[in-house]
Amino acid sequence: MANTNGAFGLRPIGVVGQAANTTGMTEYRIAYNNSNAIYQGSPVIPLAAGVIDIVGAAAGGTVGLVGVFWGCEYVSSTTGEKIFSNYWPGSGADSNHPVKAFVYDNPMQSYIICSSASLTNEATARTHVFMNANFAAGTSGSTTTGISSATLAVGTIATTAALHLRIMGIQENPSSSDFTAAGIPIIVRLNNSFMSPNGAIVAGTPSTTGL
């Protein structure tokens, strides 16, 4: 039986520990001439230019993650109207106005992400809890819905601390409980968060110059 879950990137669900779950976002900037589409639910990285961008590779790349992109606000270069969008399309912003991005950046935020492939069975899936993994299709998404198509790459699951995701558990979901198929909802948090006190301290190489 196929699972009803499709790929949707990372969706916030809570925080690790006993802290209050505000699920709050922080405003960042995207360069107005950044041609990389950034989808809702996509992991994003800091650039040395003081702006954010989508991860540098489908699996995540090597730069610590700021957090998860959830939407943006910008002024259209053609109509002059303010646009509110759940994804950054990679063009269309007036250079005289900032492109504001809203990001879930709490390093203790937990998320749901779908498995990219079969986990064999529930017993095997449980052995992956507290292990690490990378993204599959971390840079992809739909221009129709604006939603990320990132999933957790099952083939990367390992103890390697450099992988971007820490598996914290498996969400119970009767409509997505077939462990022999893709789409199992996995609870994760971001490893090596740029916003963590012991996270990466160097931002990525700037790919754009406009602010």
C-alpha positions as CSV (number, residue, x, y, z in Angstrom):
1,M,0.0,0.0,0.0
2,A,1.4,3.4,-1.0
3,N,1.7,6.1,1.6
4,T,-0.4,9.2,1.2
5,N,2.5,11.5,2.1
6,G,4.2,13.2,-0.8
7,A,7.5,15.0,-0.7
8,F,7.2,18.4,1.1
9,G,10.6,19.2,2.4
10,L,10.8,20.0,6.2
11,R,7.7,20.9,8.2
12,P,8.1,22.3,11.7
13,I,6.3,20.4,14.4
14,G,7.9,21.3,17.8
15,V,11.1,21.7,19.6
16,V,13.4,19.3,21.3
17,G,13.2,19.2,25.1
18,Q,10.8,21.2,27.4
19,A,11.1,24.6,25.9
20,A,8.0,26.5,24.7
21,N,7.1,25.7,21.1
22,T,6.6,29.1,19.6
23,T,7.4,27.9,16.0
24,G,8.7,31.4,15.4
25,M,10.5,32.6,12.3
26,T,13.2,35.2,11.8
27,E,13.4,37.6,8.9
28,Y,16.5,37.4,6.6
29,R,17.3,38.8,3.2
30,I,17.6,37.2,-0.2
31,A,19.6,39.0,-2.9
32,Y,17.2,40.6,-5.4
33,N,19.2,39.0,-8.3
34,N,19.5,35.6,-6.8
35,S,18.4,33.3,-9.6
36,N,18.0,30.1,-7.4
37,A,14.4,29.2,-6.6
38,I,13.9,28.6,-2.9
39,Y,10.8,26.6,-2.0
40,Q,8.7,26.4,1.2
41,G,10.3,23.7,3.3
42,S,13.7,24.1,1.8
43,P,16.9,24.1,3.9
44,V,18.8,27.4,3.5
45,I,22.4,28.5,4.1
46,P,24.1,31.8,5.0
47,L,26.2,33.6,2.4
48,A,29.2,35.9,3.2
49,A,27.2,38.7,1.5
50,G,24.8,38.7,4.5
51,V,22.0,37.0,2.6
52,I,20.6,33.5,2.5
53,D,20.3,31.0,-0.3
54,I,19.1,27.4,-0.9
55,V,21.6,24.6,0.0
56,G,24.5,24.3,-2.4
57,A,23.8,20.7,-3.4
58,A,20.8,18.3,-3.6
59,A,22.2,16.4,-0.6
60,G,22.7,19.6,1.4
61,G,26.3,20.6,0.7
62,T,29.0,21.5,3.2
63,V,27.8,24.7,4.8
64,G,25.9,24.8,8.1
65,L,22.2,25.4,7.7
66,V,20.5,28.6,8.9
67,G,17.2,26.9,9.0
68,V,14.1,26.2,6.8
69,F,12.6,28.7,4.4
70,W,8.8,29.3,4.7
71,G,8.1,32.2,2.5
72,C,9.1,35.7,1.3
73,E,8.0,39.3,0.6
74,Y,9.2,41.4,-2.2
75,V,8.2,44.2,-4.6
76,S,7.5,43.1,-8.2
77,S,9.8,44.7,-10.8
78,T,7.0,44.7,-13.4
79,T,3.9,45.9,-11.4
80,G,5.5,47.7,-8.5
81,E,3.1,45.7,-6.2
82,K,4.2,44.0,-3.0
83,I,4.2,40.2,-3.4
84,F,3.7,37.7,-0.6
85,S,4.8,34.2,-1.7
86,N,5.5,30.8,-0.1
87,Y,8.5,30.5,-2.4
88,W,11.2,32.7,-4.0
89,P,10.9,32.2,-7.8
90,G,14.4,33.3,-8.6
91,S,13.5,36.5,-10.4
92,G,11.1,39.4,-10.5
93,A,12.1,41.5,-7.6
94,D,12.6,45.3,-7.8
95,S,16.2,46.1,-6.9
96,N,15.2,49.2,-5.0
97,H,13.4,47.1,-2.3
98,P,14.6,44.3,-0.1
99,V,13.6,40.7,-0.6
100,K,12.5,39.6,2.9
101,A,12.7,35.9,3.7
102,F,11.1,34.2,6.7
103,V,13.0,31.2,8.1
104,Y,12.5,28.7,11.0
105,D,16.0,29.1,12.5
106,N,15.7,27.7,16.1
107,P,18.6,25.1,16.2
108,M,16.4,22.9,18.4
109,Q,13.3,23.1,16.1
110,S,12.1,19.6,15.1
111,Y,10.6,18.9,11.7
112,I,8.8,16.2,9.7
113,I,10.4,15.0,6.5
114,C,9.3,12.1,4.3
115,S,11.6,9.1,3.6
116,S,12.9,8.9,0.0
117,A,12.5,5.2,-0.2
118,S,11.4,2.0,1.7
119,L,12.6,1.6,5.3
120,T,12.0,-2.2,5.0
121,N,9.8,-2.5,8.1
122,E,9.0,-0.7,11.3
123,A,11.6,-2.6,13.4
124,T,14.4,-1.7,10.9
125,A,13.1,1.9,10.8
126,R,13.4,2.1,14.6
127,T,17.1,1.2,14.4
128,H,17.7,4.4,12.5
129,V,16.5,6.7,15.3
130,F,19.4,8.8,16.7
131,M,21.3,8.3,13.4
132,N,22.0,10.9,10.8
133,A,21.1,11.4,7.1
134,N,21.3,13.8,4.2
135,F,18.7,15.2,1.9
136,A,17.5,13.8,-1.3
137,A,16.4,16.5,-3.8
138,G,17.2,19.3,-1.3
139,T,17.3,22.0,-4.0
140,S,14.1,20.9,-5.9
141,G,10.5,21.9,-5.6
142,S,7.3,22.8,-7.5
143,T,6.7,26.1,-9.1
144,T,3.0,25.4,-9.1
145,T,2.6,24.8,-5.3
146,G,5.9,26.5,-4.2
147,I,6.6,23.5,-2.0
148,S,9.9,21.8,-1.6
149,S,10.3,18.2,-2.9
150,A,13.2,17.5,-0.5
151,T,13.1,14.1,1.3
152,L,15.4,12.2,3.7
153,A,17.8,10.2,1.6
154,V,17.4,6.7,3.2
155,G,20.6,5.5,1.5
156,T,22.7,8.0,3.4
157,I,21.5,7.0,6.9
158,A,24.7,6.5,9.1
159,T,26.3,7.6,12.3
160,T,28.3,10.3,10.4
161,A,27.9,13.6,12.4
162,A,28.5,15.8,9.3
163,L,25.2,14.7,7.7
164,H,22.6,17.4,7.9
165,L,19.7,15.6,9.6
166,R,19.5,13.9,13.0
167,I,16.7,11.4,13.2
168,M,14.7,11.8,16.4
169,G,11.8,9.5,15.8
170,I,9.0,8.4,13.5
171,Q,5.6,10.1,13.4
172,E,2.6,7.9,13.8
173,N,0.4,8.4,10.8
174,P,-2.1,5.7,9.8
175,S,-2.3,6.9,6.2
176,S,1.5,6.8,5.8
177,S,2.5,3.7,7.7
178,D,3.7,1.4,5.0
179,F,7.4,1.0,5.8
180,T,8.0,-0.9,2.5
181,A,7.2,2.3,0.5
182,A,8.6,5.8,0.4
183,G,6.8,8.6,2.4
184,I,7.2,7.5,6.0
185,P,7.1,10.7,8.1
186,I,10.4,11.0,10.0
187,I,11.0,13.4,12.9
188,V,14.3,15.2,12.5
189,R,16.3,18.2,13.7
190,L,19.1,20.0,11.9
191,N,22.6,18.8,12.6
192,N,25.5,21.4,12.7
193,S,23.0,24.3,12.6
194,F,24.7,27.6,11.7
195,M,22.6,29.2,14.5
196,S,23.8,26.8,17.2
197,P,26.5,28.1,19.6
198,N,28.8,25.4,18.4
199,G,27.7,25.5,14.8
200,A,29.6,26.5,11.7
201,I,31.1,30.0,12.0
202,V,31.9,30.7,8.3
203,A,29.2,31.6,5.9
204,G,29.2,30.2,2.4
205,T,30.9,31.7,-0.6
206,P,28.6,34.4,-2.0
207,S,26.8,33.4,-5.2
208,T,25.1,36.8,-5.7
209,T,25.9,40.4,-5.0
210,G,22.7,42.3,-4.9
211,L,20.9,43.0,-1.6
